[in-house]
């Protein structure tokens, strides 16, 4: 049996600069859970449609992001940090 199996995922959300990534990293280190920084996944897996020049931010492609995260989060045991939670299953 996988060590992560049947563990919940923890979603930490908040506005930029509130300490989501620092908190998530520290929590993952203390618990042995896996930290997933969704912003990094968006960049590394190209889960965006380019940059919005007005906001100087990437335009998120939610379908691509969920596809990129599906295998990583399906077993549970992940601490996921992102700005919002409205599209996570």
FIMIRO-340054 format. One line per 4 residues: their letters; for each residue x, y, z of N, C-alpha, C, O, CB. Coordinates in Angstrom, 2 decimals, always signed. Atoms other than C-alpha are relative to their C-alpha. Glycine has a CB too. Example, Ala and Ser with C-alpha at 12.3 -4.5 7.8 and 13.67 -1.06 7.14 Angstrom:
as) +0.89:-1.19:+0.00:+12.30:-4.50:+7.80:+0.90:+1.20:+0.00:+1.94:+1.18:+0.66:-0.99:+0.03:+1.25  -0.82:-1.19:-0.06:+13.67:-1.06:+7.14:-0.77:+1.09:+0.73:-0.26:+2.20:+0.90:+0.41:+0.46:-1.42
***
This chain:
xxxx) +0.84:-1.18:+0.00:+0.00:+0.00:+0.00:+0.89:+1.25:+0.00:+1.88:+1.31:+0.72:-0.95:-0.01:+1.22  -0.72:-1.26:+0.09:+1.25:+3.48:-0.89:-0.14:+0.78:+1.30:-1.24:+0.86:+1.86:-0.49:+0.82:-1.19  +0.01:-0.76:-1.24:+2.20:+5.60:+2.12:-0.98:+1.18:-0.03:-1.54:+1.54:+1.00:+1.40:+0.52:+0.29  +0.88:-1.15:+0.14:+0.13:+8.51:+0.79:-1.46:-0.38:-0.18:-2.35:+0.46:-0.04:+0.44:+0.84:-1.17
xxxx) +1.36:+0.42:+0.31:-2.94:+6.45:-0.01:-0.95:+0.30:+1.16:-0.61:+0.09:+2.33:-0.03:-1.50:-0.32  +1.05:-0.34:-0.96:-6.11:+7.58:+1.78:+0.29:+1.25:+0.82:-0.47:+1.56:+1.74:-0.23:-1.15:+0.91  -0.25:-1.27:-0.67:-4.50:+10.81:+2.98:-0.75:+1.10:-0.74:-0.86:+1.06:-1.97:+1.52:+0.31:+0.06  +0.66:-1.12:+0.68:-6.41:+14.00:+2.28:+1.03:+0.91:-0.65:+2.21:+0.91:-0.28:-0.88:+0.79:+0.99
xxxx) -0.81:-1.11:+0.50:-5.03:+16.80:+0.18:-0.39:+1.23:+0.80:-1.54:+1.37:+1.21:-0.22:+0.22:-1.55  +0.23:-1.25:-0.72:-4.69:+20.15:+1.92:+0.22:+1.12:-0.99:+1.27:+1.20:-1.62:+0.93:+0.14:+1.25  -0.09:-1.13:+0.93:-5.37:+23.28:-0.13:+0.16:+1.27:+0.82:-0.70:+1.61:+1.63:-1.26:+0.08:-0.92  -0.27:-1.26:-0.69:-3.84:+26.51:+1.15:-0.11:+1.11:-1.04:+0.62:+1.12:-2.03:+1.42:+0.00:+0.70
xxxx) +0.24:-1.08:+0.96:-5.12:+29.64:-0.60:+0.17:+1.36:+0.66:+0.17:+1.48:+1.89:-1.41:-0.13:-0.61  -0.10:-1.37:-0.49:-4.72:+33.38:-0.28:+0.53:+0.91:-1.08:+1.00:+0.46:-2.13:+0.89:+0.08:+1.23  -0.49:-0.99:+0.96:-3.77:+36.55:-2.06:+1.53:-0.04:-0.06:+2.17:-0.56:+0.85:-0.50:+1.42:+0.37  -1.46:+0.00:+0.13:-0.20:+37.05:-3.31:+0.68:+0.67:+1.20:+0.25:+1.72:+1.69:+0.41:+0.69:-1.30
xxxx) -0.81:-0.59:-1.06:+2.37:+37.68:-0.61:-0.45:-0.30:+1.41:+0.06:+0.30:+2.35:+0.05:+1.44:-0.18  +0.50:+0.29:-1.34:+0.46:+36.18:+2.32:+0.74:-1.13:+0.70:+0.47:-1.42:+1.87:-1.47:-0.34:-0.08  -0.80:+1.06:-0.62:+2.93:+33.35:+2.95:-0.46:-1.41:-0.29:-0.11:-2.34:+0.44:+0.01:+0.19:+1.45  +0.50:+1.34:+0.35:+1.17:+30.43:+1.25:+1.14:-0.99:-0.24:+1.12:-2.10:+0.29:-0.89:+0.07:-1.24
xxxx) -1.08:+0.91:+0.38:+4.35:+28.93:-0.16:+0.90:-0.31:+1.19:+1.27:-1.46:+1.39:+0.83:+0.61:-1.14  -0.83:+0.24:-1.20:+6.43:+29.38:+3.01:-0.72:-0.92:+0.98:-0.12:-1.85:+1.52:+0.35:+1.34:+0.70  +0.79:+0.82:-0.92:+3.64:+27.91:+5.15:-0.12:-1.42:-0.53:+0.04:-2.39:+0.21:-1.39:+0.62:+0.22  +0.17:+1.32:+0.61:+3.05:+25.04:+2.72:+1.30:-0.81:+0.05:+1.28:-2.00:+0.35:-0.47:+0.13:-1.45
xxxx) -1.31:+0.68:-0.05:+6.77:+24.20:+2.52:+0.33:-0.48:+1.40:+0.77:-1.61:+1.59:+1.10:+0.94:-0.50  -0.28:+0.37:-1.38:+7.16:+24.21:+6.29:-0.90:-1.14:+0.47:-0.44:-2.06:+1.13:-0.16:+1.21:+0.93  +0.95:+1.05:-0.37:+4.04:+22.10:+6.77:+0.37:-1.33:-0.66:+0.30:-2.39:-0.03:-1.42:+0.41:-0.40  -0.41:+1.23:+0.71:+5.21:+19.59:+4.14:+1.24:-0.61:+0.65:+1.33:-1.83:+0.79:+0.27:+0.30:-1.48
xxxx) -1.21:+0.50:-0.65:+8.60:+19.33:+5.82:-0.31:-0.68:+1.33:+0.28:-1.71:+1.65:+1.00:+1.14:+0.21  +0.36:+0.54:-1.31:+7.03:+18.68:+9.22:-0.83:-1.29:-0.09:-0.73:-2.16:+0.77:-0.77:+1.03:+0.79  +0.94:+1.12:+0.10:+4.44:+16.16:+7.99:+0.43:-1.11:-0.94:-0.08:-2.22:-0.87:-1.31:+0.51:-0.42  -0.39:+0.97:+1.01:+6.20:+14.38:+5.15:-0.93:-0.02:-1.21:-0.77:-0.85:-2.10:+0.04:-1.36:+0.60
xxxx) +0.89:-0.11:+1.17:+3.41:+15.39:+2.75:+0.75:+0.70:-1.13:+1.81:+1.28:-0.92:-1.31:+0.77:+0.36  -0.63:-0.58:+1.18:+4.23:+16.62:-0.74:-0.55:+1.39:-0.25:-1.77:+1.58:-0.34:-0.21:-0.90:-1.24  +0.42:-1.37:+0.28:+4.15:+20.37:-1.39:-0.07:+0.21:-1.51:+0.88:-0.08:-2.24:+0.98:+1.03:+0.64  +0.17:-0.35:+1.41:+2.77:+21.43:-4.77:-0.29:+1.48:-0.08:-1.34:+1.94:+0.38:-1.14:-0.85:-0.68
xxxx) +0.17:-1.43:+0.24:+3.22:+25.09:-5.69:-0.64:+0.11:-1.39:+0.04:-0.04:-2.40:+1.38:+0.80:+0.09  +0.75:+0.01:+1.25:+0.54:+25.47:-8.36:+0.55:+1.04:-0.98:+0.57:+0.81:-2.19:-1.49:+0.27:+0.26  -0.59:-1.01:+0.88:+2.13:+28.66:-9.72:+1.18:-0.54:-0.78:+1.35:-0.24:-1.97:+0.44:+1.21:+0.81  -1.14:+0.63:+0.69:+5.28:+26.67:-10.53:-0.46:-1.04:-1.02:+0.11:-1.16:-2.10:+0.94:-0.65:+1.01
xxxx) +0.55:+1.00:+0.94:+3.23:+23.89:-12.14:-0.53:+0.71:-1.24:-0.30:+0.25:-2.36:-1.13:-0.84:+0.68  +0.54:-0.77:+1.14:+1.47:+26.47:-14.33:+1.13:+0.39:-0.94:+1.01:+0.25:-2.16:-0.75:+1.26:+0.49  -1.14:-0.42:+0.83:+4.84:+27.77:-15.55:+0.71:-1.18:-0.64:+0.97:-1.17:-1.85:+0.99:+0.80:+0.84  -0.79:+1.13:+0.49:+6.65:+24.44:-15.89:-0.76:-0.87:-1.00:-0.18:-1.40:-1.95:+0.46:-0.85:+1.15
xxxx) +0.82:+0.87:+0.85:+3.76:+22.55:-17.53:-0.74:+0.79:-1.09:-1.55:+0.24:-1.83:-1.00:-0.77:+0.85  +0.63:-0.87:+1.01:+2.68:+25.51:-19.72:-1.54:-0.05:+0.08:-2.22:-0.21:-0.93:+0.45:-0.42:-1.42  +1.46:+0.04:-0.23:-0.84:+25.55:-18.21:-0.59:+1.40:-0.05:-1.35:+1.80:+0.83:-0.32:-0.67:+1.35  +0.49:-1.37:+0.15:-1.55:+29.04:-19.43:-0.14:+0.33:-1.48:+0.32:-0.40:-2.35:+0.95:+1.01:+0.70
xxxx) +0.25:-0.46:+1.37:-2.60:+30.95:-22.52:+0.80:+1.27:-0.32:+0.40:+2.06:-1.18:-1.50:+0.26:-0.22  -0.81:-1.20:+0.20:+0.11:+33.60:-22.36:-0.15:+0.94:+1.18:-0.67:+0.58:+2.23:-0.40:+0.71:-1.30  -0.04:-0.98:-1.08:+0.47:+36.75:-20.29:-1.01:+1.11:-0.25:-1.14:+1.60:-1.38:+1.41:+0.58:+0.16  +0.92:-1.14:+0.06:-2.17:+39.38:-19.56:+0.83:+1.26:+0.26:+1.35:+1.44:+1.36:-1.17:-0.15:+1.05
xxxx) -0.86:-1.19:-0.16:-0.36:+42.69:-20.13:-0.54:+1.00:+1.02:+0.23:+1.73:+1.64:+0.17:+0.68:-1.32  +0.58:-0.96:-0.95:-2.79:+44.70:-17.98:+0.32:-0.39:+1.45:+0.56:+0.48:+2.28:-1.52:+0.08:-0.19  -0.26:+0.47:-1.36:-2.21:+42.54:-14.88:+1.40:-0.57:+0.18:+1.79:-0.92:+1.29:-1.02:-1.05:+0.37  -1.32:+0.60:-0.02:+1.27:+41.28:-15.79:-0.03:-1.36:+0.69:+0.77:-1.65:+1.58:+1.00:+0.92:+0.69
xxxx) +0.19:+1.33:-0.58:+0.09:+37.77:-14.94:-0.34:-0.99:-1.10:-0.86:-0.63:-2.15:-1.12:+0.03:+1.08  +0.34:+1.05:+0.96:-0.28:+34.47:-16.74:-1.51:-0.23:-0.02:-2.17:-0.13:+1.02:+0.74:-1.31:+0.33  +1.42:+0.32:+0.16:-3.74:+33.62:-18.09:-0.14:-1.51:+0.16:+0.28:-2.28:-0.70:-0.56:+0.50:-1.41  +0.09:+1.41:-0.37:-4.56:+30.30:-16.46:-0.92:-0.78:-0.93:-2.02:-0.32:-1.27:-0.48:-0.13:+1.43
xxxx) +0.85:+0.95:+0.71:-5.87:+27.40:-18.51:-0.33:-1.10:+1.01:+0.48:-1.99:+1.26:+0.71:-0.58:-1.31  +0.38:+0.90:-1.09:-7.78:+25.48:-15.83:+0.00:-1.47:-0.42:+0.41:-2.33:+0.36:-1.37:+0.37:+0.51  +0.02:+1.39:+0.46:-8.24:+22.33:-17.93:+1.41:-0.59:-0.07:+1.64:-1.71:+0.38:-0.68:-0.10:-1.38  -1.38:+0.48:+0.08:-4.52:+22.02:-18.65:+0.59:-0.19:+1.39:+1.30:-1.16:+1.65:+0.87:+0.99:-0.81
xxxx) -0.53:+0.11:-1.37:-3.71:+22.65:-15.00:-0.55:-1.23:+0.71:+0.21:-1.97:+1.33:-0.35:+1.26:+0.80  +0.58:+1.18:-0.65:-6.13:+20.02:-13.72:+0.55:-1.29:-0.59:+0.78:-2.25:+0.14:-1.53:+0.02:-0.13  -0.61:+1.18:+0.63:-4.74:+17.53:-16.26:+1.42:-0.21:+0.55:+1.82:-1.35:+0.81:+0.04:+0.16:-1.54  -1.37:+0.10:-0.49:-1.20:+18.32:-15.06:+0.05:-0.45:+1.46:+1.00:-1.12:+1.87:+0.72:+1.34:-0.15
xxxx) +0.01:+0.33:-1.43:-2.17:+17.89:-11.39:-0.66:-1.34:+0.32:-0.40:-1.91:+1.38:-0.70:+1.07:+0.75  +0.84:+1.17:-0.29:-4.49:+14.88:-11.67:+0.79:-1.16:+0.62:+0.42:-1.65:+1.69:-0.67:-0.48:-1.28  -0.76:+1.14:-0.52:-1.89:+12.13:-11.17:+0.71:+0.34:+1.31:+0.81:-0.50:+2.20:+1.03:-0.47:-1.04  -0.74:-0.40:-1.20:+0.04:+14.10:-8.55:-0.89:+0.03:+1.23:-0.45:-0.32:+2.33:+0.62:+1.36:-0.20
xxxx) +0.86:-0.18:-1.18:-2.96:+14.73:-6.31:-0.98:-1.15:+0.22:-1.67:-1.20:+1.24:-0.77:+1.29:-0.13  +1.02:+1.05:-0.09:-5.04:+11.60:-6.94:+0.17:-0.93:+1.19:-0.82:-1.47:+1.69:+0.01:-0.81:-1.26  -0.24:+0.87:-1.15:-3.41:+9.60:-4.14:-0.18:+0.71:+1.33:-0.22:+0.06:+2.38:+1.38:-0.57:-0.07  +0.08:-0.77:-1.24:-3.79:+12.39:-1.60:+1.39:+0.24:+0.56:+2.39:-0.07:-0.08:-0.86:-0.74:+1.04
xxxx) -1.28:-0.24:-0.65:-1.09:+13.44:+0.81:+0.77:+1.19:-0.56:+1.99:+1.25:-0.43:+0.84:-1.21:-0.11  -0.65:-1.18:+0.58:-0.38:+16.75:-0.95:-0.48:+1.27:+0.69:-1.63:+1.38:+1.10:-0.29:+0.08:-1.51  +0.33:-1.34:-0.45:-0.28:+20.29:+0.32:+0.12:+0.88:-1.24:+1.20:+1.05:-1.80:+0.96:+0.50:+1.19  +0.09:-0.73:+1.26:-1.36:+22.45:-2.59:-0.18:+1.48:+0.31:-1.10:+1.85:+1.03:-1.18:-0.54:-0.88
xxxx) +0.18:-1.43:-0.26:-0.84:+26.20:-2.56:-0.27:+0.75:-1.30:+0.43:+0.59:-2.30:+1.21:+0.57:+0.70  +0.42:-0.80:+1.16:-2.57:+28.58:-4.95:-0.85:+1.17:+0.48:-1.21:+1.24:+1.65:-0.78:-0.88:-1.03  +0.74:-1.21:-0.35:-4.47:+31.86:-5.03:-1.48:-0.24:+0.27:-2.10:+0.48:+1.06:+0.14:+1.00:-1.09  +1.44:+0.23:-0.15:-7.96:+30.39:-5.27:-0.29:-1.51:+0.03:+0.58:-2.32:-0.28:-0.79:+0.68:-1.14
xxxx) +0.36:+1.43:-0.09:-9.82:+27.12:-4.79:-1.21:-0.34:-0.85:-1.64:-1.50:-0.85:-0.27:-0.37:+1.44  +1.29:+0.20:+0.64:-12.87:+27.54:-6.99:-0.04:-1.03:-1.13:-1.13:-1.48:-1.49:-0.46:+1.29:-0.52  +0.05:+0.97:+1.10:-11.84:+25.16:-9.79:+0.55:-1.36:+0.37:+0.54:-2.27:-0.46:+0.76:+0.53:-1.18  -0.50:+1.30:-0.41:-10.31:+22.33:-7.78:-1.16:-0.95:+0.29:-2.16:-0.55:+0.87:+0.90:+0.14:+1.24
x) +1.08:+0.97:-0.24:-12.41:+19.14:-7.67:-0.12:-0.35:+1.47:-0.98:-1.15:+1.85:+0.23:-1.28:-0.82
***
